[in-house]
Amino acid sequence: MNRAQALEELKLRLFDRHILFRSLVVEAIMEELAGYFNADTALWGLTGLLHDIDYEKTLDRPGLHGITGAEILENLDVDEAVVYSVRAHNDRNNIPRKRKMDKALYLSDFVADYIINYCSRHKPMVPETTAGAVLQQIRSGELHPDKFAELGIAQQEFVELALKAFEKVTEP
């Protein structure tokens, strides 16, 4: 599945523009991280784009989020690596995040929320100020620093890459 097809499938299932925008942000962060780790940018981007394909369908059943998304993606013949990462990105599913891509998706999903929330309240975005504020939110939240170490990147560097990616995203 290519990006255009993936975006169409996403638009068929996500009607909330905020969730669609968030998926685009996670896609951009994943692409930025793929470049950093010298990985397959298209595959990582597709993973980020499609990770919440089941979000609205599982809104009232969060324990199924990721599992249902993986089933949808399997039916669409999406690469198994993408399917696995989508399945593993929800902590409730207790599926180990084995590969860098799995770990990157998990972190990108969290960090995207922090960035979007901060930037929606503080305009225009000033990257240096935003990075510090986002890092402060991360450190006071539920995202443990060990998760970044598992991926092989410092929190600060991750956030800076994520902000660089965020600046490239336009509203859907």
N, C-alpha and C positions, 0 to 999 in steps of 0.2 A: 504494500500500500504506500502510495506517495503522499506527500504533505497535503496537496490539494484534495485528494480523496479523504484523507483523515479529517481535514477541516470540515468538509461537507458532512461526514458522519457525525462529527461533534455538534455541528449546527442542527442536525436532525434531532439531537437528544438534549441539548442544553439551550433553554430559552431565556435564562437569566443572563443578561449581558455582562454582569459582574463576574459570574463564574466562567464565562467564555473568555473574558479579558484575563482572568487569573490563569487560565490554561495557556494562554498565549505568553504570559509572563514566565510560567514554569518552563514552557518550551524554550524561550530565549535563554533562561538561566542554564538549562541543560545543554544547549548548544555551546554556550560560553564555557561551561565546565568540560565538555567534550574536547574543545580546543585546548584547554589547559592540560588535560590528561592525555592528549594525543589519541583520542578515541573517535569512533564513527559519529560525526556531527549529525548526520541525517537520522541515524537510529536513536541517538540520545534525544534529539529534538522531537522526534515522533513520540517517544516515550513521554516526554513532558507534556506535549500537546494532548495526548489521549488519556493521561492518567486519571482524569475525573469524568470520563465519558458516561459513567453511571451515577454521577453526583445527584442529579435531580430524582432519578429513579430510586435511589437508596436513602434519600433525605430523612425519612422516618425510620429507617433501619440501618443505622451507621455500621453495624457489625457486618453487613453485607457489602459495604463499599469496598471496592477493589476486587472482591470475589466476582461480583456481578459484572464489573468492568472487564475483568479478564475473560469472562464467558462471552461477552459481547465481542471482544477483540478476537477471540478464538474463532467465532462464527464468521468474522470478517477476514479470516486468514492472515492476521497480522503476525509478524515475526514473534516467535516464542520468547525471545529475550525481552521484548516489550511487554508481552502478556505477563511474564513472571514478575517483572518490576512493578507493574500495575497492581498485581495481586499482593505483592509484599509491601507496598507503601503505606498500608493502613496497619497501625500497631495492633488493632483488635484482632487481626487475622493470624497473629503469631507465626508468620512465615519469615524465615531468616532472610536477611538481605545479604546475599553472598558476594555479588559482584559490585564493582565500583558504580556501575550504572544504577543498581538497586539503591545503594547508599546515597548516591547523588540525587536521585528522585525524592527520596525521603526528606533530605535536607532542603532541596529546592522548594518542595511543597510548603514546608514551614516558613522558610525565609521569604518566599513570595508574599505570604500573608503579612508578615511584619513590614515589608517594604511598601506594599499597596496601602496598608492601613496608615502608615506614617506619611506617605506621600499624598494621600488624599486629604490630609489635614494641614500639610505644610507645603505651600507652593510659592515660588518655584522651588524645585528640588535643587539643593546645593549638595553635590556628592559627598564632600568631606563632612558636613554637618549631618547629613542623612546617614552616612556609614556609622558614625558614632552613636546616633540615636537608635539605629536598628540594632547595633551590637548591644547596647544597654538593654533593649527589650528582650533580645535573645538571652542574655545573661540572667535576666530576672524571670524568664519564662521557663517552660518545661523542656526546652531543647538543651540537652546536656552537652558540654564541650567535647566529651569523648566521641560523640557522633562525628564531629569534624575530624578528629584524629583518626578514626576508623577509615574515613575516606582518604586521608593523607593530605589534608589541607588545613591551614589555620583559619579560625573563625573570621578574623579580619580580612584575610585574602578572599575567602568565600564571599563575604558580604560585598567587598569591592567588585568582584567579578559579577555578582548578582545585580548590583546597581548599574554596572556598565551594560548588562543585558537589558535591564528594565528600561533604560533610556531609549532603546531601539524599538520598543513595542508601541504600537499605536492601537487605539480603541478599535474594537471589531465593527 
